[in-house]
Amino acid sequence: MDNFLNYIILGTLQGVFEWIPISSEGVVAIATQYLNSGVNPVDFALFLHAGTLLSALCYYWRDWIKIISFKDRALVKFLVITTAISLPVGFIVHDLTADSAVGAGLLALTGVCLLFTAYFQAKKINLRFSQNELAVASGILQGLAALPGFSRSGSTIFGLSLGDLPPAQILRLSYLMSVPAVVASTAYTLIFEGESASLAAWPAIIAAFIIGLLFLEVLTKSSEKINFAKFALVFALLCFAGAALEFFM
């Protein structure tokens, strides 16, 4: 029973932190050290992304139908570019840092990036990046998010804010582009790190899916109702709070 509850806790953490700019990989890896000893914390954290992957597929199912049927060619091109860049960057970073401690400094850096995002949004400043340039920038940032402590959602929201996209589109693209990367990282974990992905861990996957779907709905609707500069500022403050907590732990 204790193991079951531990898996539910880990899945819940993944479902919440996947969508906010406090690295879900870092949070889950730290929690795994205490709740599920005997596995590589970073690999187990990557495995739990399968749950929030299902959340993103279900929440954006209309977009994925258009992508699969090539009805939205611009979106397909965007995802091809981001995936082609983020996967090799991410795998190299993961291999180099798999056994590294989670970095409070990287989380604070994400907070700084989001402060810039809030400032750009408040002042209506954008660098007029083209769609292709946004894809390249956000693809690199997503790959670098394999660094423990560097938030994927926070870094890609910052990258996408360099253009003139509306707030809802920034979140949509950030969450959509995570799917191919998560598919690849989950497959890698299942093939090469099987001990981290036992059948006993499936309660965590289910919890990550359910909580992730609910939290994704809350964040998306919230971004449509409040000023996005304030939304980014709240995300930045969360990063700084998480970095401070990690530093003192």
C-alpha positions as CSV (number, residue, x, y, z in Angstrom):
1,M,0.0,0.0,0.0
2,D,2.9,2.4,0.8
3,N,4.4,1.8,-2.6
4,F,1.0,2.4,-4.3
5,L,0.6,5.7,-2.4
6,N,4.2,6.7,-3.2
7,Y,3.5,6.1,-6.9
8,I,0.3,8.2,-6.8
9,I,2.3,11.1,-5.1
10,L,5.0,10.9,-7.8
11,G,2.4,10.8,-10.6
12,T,0.6,13.8,-9.1
13,L,3.8,15.8,-8.9
14,Q,4.4,15.1,-12.6
15,G,0.9,16.0,-13.5
16,V,1.2,19.4,-11.9
17,F,4.8,20.4,-12.6
18,E,4.9,19.4,-16.2
19,W,2.9,22.5,-17.2
20,I,4.5,25.1,-14.9
21,P,8.1,26.3,-15.1
22,I,9.5,24.4,-12.2
23,S,11.2,21.4,-13.8
24,S,8.9,18.4,-13.4
25,E,11.9,16.2,-14.0
26,G,13.8,17.9,-11.2
27,V,10.9,17.8,-8.7
28,V,10.0,14.2,-9.5
29,A,13.7,13.1,-9.4
30,I,14.1,14.6,-5.9
31,A,10.9,13.0,-4.7
32,T,11.9,9.7,-6.2
33,Q,15.0,9.6,-4.1
34,Y,12.9,9.5,-1.0
35,L,9.8,7.5,-2.3
36,N,11.1,5.0,-4.8
37,S,14.7,4.1,-4.0
38,G,16.5,1.6,-6.2
39,V,15.9,3.3,-9.5
40,N,17.7,6.1,-11.3
41,P,15.7,9.2,-10.2
42,V,16.2,11.1,-13.5
43,D,15.2,8.1,-15.7
44,F,12.1,7.4,-13.6
45,A,11.2,11.1,-13.9
46,L,11.5,10.8,-17.6
47,F,9.4,7.7,-17.6
48,L,6.5,9.5,-15.8
49,H,6.3,11.9,-18.7
50,A,4.3,9.2,-20.5
51,G,1.4,10.1,-18.3
52,T,1.4,13.8,-19.2
53,L,2.1,12.9,-22.8
54,L,-1.4,11.3,-22.8
55,S,-2.8,14.4,-21.2
56,A,-1.4,16.6,-24.0
57,L,-2.7,14.1,-26.7
58,C,-6.2,14.1,-25.2
59,Y,-6.4,17.9,-24.5
60,Y,-5.2,18.8,-28.0
61,W,-6.8,16.0,-29.9
62,R,-8.2,18.2,-32.6
63,D,-4.8,19.6,-33.3
64,W,-3.3,16.2,-33.5
65,I,-5.9,15.1,-36.0
66,K,-5.0,18.1,-38.2
67,I,-1.3,17.3,-37.8
68,I,-1.6,13.6,-38.6
69,S,-3.8,14.4,-41.7
70,F,-1.5,17.3,-42.7
71,K,-4.4,19.7,-42.7
72,D,-2.3,22.2,-40.8
73,R,1.0,22.2,-42.7
74,A,2.4,25.2,-40.9
75,L,2.0,23.5,-37.5
76,V,3.5,20.3,-39.0
77,K,6.5,22.2,-40.2
78,F,7.0,23.9,-36.8
79,L,6.9,20.6,-35.0
80,V,9.3,18.9,-37.5
81,I,11.8,21.7,-36.9
82,T,11.6,21.8,-33.1
83,T,11.8,18.0,-32.9
84,A,14.7,17.7,-35.3
85,I,16.6,20.2,-33.1
86,S,15.5,19.3,-29.6
87,L,16.0,15.5,-29.8
88,P,19.8,15.4,-30.6
89,V,20.4,18.3,-28.2
90,G,18.3,16.6,-25.5
91,F,19.9,13.2,-25.8
92,I,23.5,14.7,-25.6
93,V,22.6,16.7,-22.6
94,H,20.9,13.8,-20.9
95,D,23.9,11.5,-21.4
96,L,26.2,14.1,-20.0
97,T,24.1,15.0,-17.0
98,A,22.1,11.9,-16.1
99,D,23.8,11.5,-12.7
100,S,24.0,15.2,-12.0
101,A,22.2,16.9,-9.1
102,V,19.3,19.1,-9.9
103,G,20.5,22.7,-10.4
104,A,18.9,25.4,-8.4
105,G,20.9,27.9,-10.6
106,L,19.2,26.6,-13.8
107,L,15.8,27.0,-12.2
108,A,16.6,30.5,-11.3
109,L,17.8,31.1,-14.8
110,T,14.4,30.0,-16.1
111,G,12.9,32.5,-13.7
112,V,15.0,35.3,-15.2
113,C,13.9,34.3,-18.7
114,L,10.3,34.4,-17.7
115,L,10.9,37.9,-16.1
116,F,12.0,39.0,-19.6
117,T,8.9,37.3,-21.0
118,A,6.7,39.3,-18.6
119,Y,8.5,42.5,-19.4
120,F,8.2,41.9,-23.2
121,Q,4.5,41.2,-22.8
122,A,3.8,44.2,-20.6
123,K,5.7,46.6,-23.0
124,K,4.3,44.9,-26.1
125,I,7.9,44.2,-27.2
126,N,8.7,41.4,-29.6
127,L,11.8,40.6,-31.6
128,R,9.8,39.9,-34.7
129,F,11.1,36.3,-35.0
130,S,9.6,34.5,-37.9
131,Q,7.8,31.2,-37.4
132,N,10.9,29.2,-38.5
133,E,13.2,31.3,-36.2
134,L,10.8,30.7,-33.3
135,A,10.9,26.9,-34.1
136,V,14.7,26.9,-34.0
137,A,15.0,28.9,-30.8
138,S,12.3,26.9,-28.9
139,G,13.7,23.6,-30.2
140,I,17.2,24.4,-28.8
141,L,15.7,25.5,-25.5
142,Q,13.5,22.3,-25.3
143,G,16.6,20.2,-25.9
144,L,18.5,22.1,-23.1
145,A,15.6,21.3,-20.8
146,A,17.1,17.8,-20.4
147,L,19.4,19.5,-17.9
148,P,18.1,18.6,-14.5
149,G,16.5,21.8,-13.1
150,F,16.0,23.6,-16.4
151,S,12.2,23.9,-17.0
152,R,11.0,22.7,-20.4
153,S,7.8,24.7,-20.3
154,G,9.4,27.8,-18.9
155,S,12.2,27.8,-21.4
156,T,10.0,27.2,-24.4
157,I,7.4,29.8,-23.3
158,F,10.3,32.3,-23.2
159,G,11.5,31.2,-26.7
160,L,8.0,31.5,-28.2
161,S,7.5,34.9,-26.6
162,L,10.3,36.3,-28.8
163,G,7.8,36.5,-31.7
164,D,4.4,38.2,-31.9
165,L,2.3,35.1,-31.0
166,P,-0.8,35.7,-28.8
167,P,-0.5,34.2,-25.2
168,A,-2.9,31.2,-25.9
169,Q,-0.8,30.3,-29.0
170,I,2.4,30.4,-27.0
171,L,1.1,27.9,-24.5
172,R,-0.5,25.7,-27.2
173,L,2.7,25.5,-29.2
174,S,4.8,24.9,-26.0
175,Y,2.7,22.0,-25.0
176,L,2.3,20.5,-28.5
177,M,6.0,20.5,-29.2
178,S,6.6,18.6,-26.0
179,V,4.8,15.5,-27.4
180,P,7.4,14.2,-29.9
181,A,10.2,14.9,-27.5
182,V,8.4,13.0,-24.7
183,V,7.6,10.1,-27.0
184,A,11.3,9.8,-27.9
185,S,12.6,10.1,-24.3
186,T,10.0,7.6,-23.0
187,A,10.9,5.1,-25.6
188,Y,14.6,5.6,-24.8
189,T,13.8,5.0,-21.1
190,L,11.7,1.9,-21.7
191,I,14.4,0.4,-24.0
192,F,17.6,1.3,-22.2
193,E,16.5,1.9,-18.6
194,G,13.8,-0.8,-18.2
195,E,14.4,-1.2,-14.4
196,S,13.0,2.3,-14.0
197,A,9.8,1.4,-15.8
198,S,8.3,-1.6,-14.1
199,L,4.7,-2.5,-14.2
200,A,4.4,-1.5,-10.6
201,A,4.9,2.1,-11.7
202,W,1.7,2.3,-13.7
203,P,-0.4,3.9,-10.9
204,A,2.0,6.9,-11.2
205,I,1.4,7.0,-15.0
206,I,-2.4,7.1,-14.4
207,A,-2.1,9.7,-11.8
208,A,0.1,11.9,-14.0
209,F,-2.4,11.6,-16.8
210,I,-5.5,12.5,-14.8
211,I,-3.9,15.3,-12.8
212,G,-2.0,16.5,-15.9
213,L,-5.2,16.8,-17.9
214,L,-7.0,18.7,-15.2
215,F,-4.1,21.1,-14.5
216,L,-3.6,21.7,-18.2
217,E,-7.2,22.8,-18.5
218,V,-6.8,25.2,-15.5
219,L,-3.7,26.8,-16.8
220,T,-5.0,27.2,-20.4
221,K,-8.2,28.8,-19.2
222,S,-6.3,31.0,-16.8
223,S,-4.0,32.3,-19.5
224,E,-7.1,33.4,-21.5
225,K,-8.6,35.4,-18.7
226,I,-5.6,37.2,-17.2
227,N,-2.9,39.5,-18.6
228,F,-0.1,37.2,-19.9
229,A,2.5,39.5,-18.5
230,K,1.2,38.8,-15.0
231,F,0.8,35.1,-16.0
232,A,4.6,35.0,-16.9
233,L,5.5,36.9,-13.8
234,V,3.7,34.4,-11.6
235,F,5.6,31.6,-13.4
236,A,8.9,33.5,-12.8
237,L,8.2,33.8,-9.1
238,L,7.4,30.1,-8.9
239,C,10.8,29.4,-10.4
240,F,12.6,31.6,-7.9
241,A,10.7,30.0,-5.0
242,G,11.5,26.6,-6.3
243,A,15.2,27.5,-6.7
244,A,15.3,28.9,-3.1
245,L,13.6,25.8,-1.7
246,E,16.0,23.5,-3.5
247,F,19.0,25.5,-2.4
248,F,18.0,25.2,1.3
249,M,17.2,21.5,0.9
